[in-house]
């Protein structure tokens, strides 16, 4: 995947937007939950390389499978 080609101004504005989105209480809670789950899985000896935690299905999935609401798209996501 190539990087976005943004002007310097657009790049700065995007960084501000991304930081604001990443620091919302919901995103911070998900990041903390993900850290706890990953640490626990590593401790159990589960191979989680290349996998992300799916907060909806409550399990580790490949990065590819953890996108787009399991193939149904994000518009219908609850």
C-alpha positions in Angstrom: 0.0 0.0 0.0 1.5 3.3 -1.0 1.4 6.4 1.2 -1.1 9.1 0.5 0.2 11.9 -1.7 -0.7 14.9 0.4 0.4 18.5 0.4 2.4 19.6 3.5 -0.7 21.5 4.7 -3.0 18.6 4.1 -0.6 16.2 5.8 -0.5 18.4 9.0 -4.3 18.6 9.0 -4.6 14.9 8.6 -2.2 14.3 11.5 -4.3 16.5 13.7 -7.6 14.7 12.7 -6.0 11.3 13.1 -4.6 12.2 16.6 -8.0 13.6 17.7 -9.7 10.3 16.5 -7.2 8.1 18.2 -7.5 9.9 21.5 -11.3 9.6 21.9 -12.3 7.6 25.0 -13.8 4.8 22.8 -10.5 4.4 20.8 -8.4 4.5 23.9 -10.5 1.8 25.6 -10.2 -0.4 22.5 -6.4 0.1 22.4 -6.1 -0.7 26.1 -8.3 -3.8 25.6 -6.2 -4.9 22.6 -3.0 -4.6 24.6 -4.5 -6.7 27.5 -5.7 -9.4 25.0 -2.4 -9.5 23.1 -0.3 -9.8 26.3 -2.6 -12.6 27.6 -2.5 -14.4 24.3 1.3 -14.2 24.2 1.5 -15.5 27.7 -0.6 -18.5 26.7 1.7 -19.2 23.7 -0.9 -18.3 21.1 0.6 -17.2 17.7 -0.9 -13.7 17.1 1.6 -12.5 14.5 -0.2 -10.6 11.7 -3.5 -10.7 13.6 -5.7 -8.0 15.1 -8.2 -8.4 17.9 -11.8 -8.1 16.6 -13.7 -6.2 19.3 -17.1 -7.3 17.8 -16.4 -11.0 17.5 -14.1 -11.1 20.5 -11.3 -13.0 18.8 -8.0 -12.6 16.9 -8.4 -12.4 13.1 -6.0 -11.7 10.3 -5.8 -8.0 9.4 -7.5 -8.7 6.1 -10.5 -10.5 7.8 -10.8 -7.7 10.4 -11.8 -5.1 7.9 -15.2 -4.1 6.4 -17.6 -5.8 8.9 -16.8 -9.4 7.7 -17.5 -8.5 4.0 -20.9 -6.8 4.7 -19.5 -3.3 4.5 -19.4 -0.7 7.2 -22.7 1.0 6.4 -24.7 -1.8 8.0 -22.4 -2.1 11.0 -23.9 -1.6 14.4 
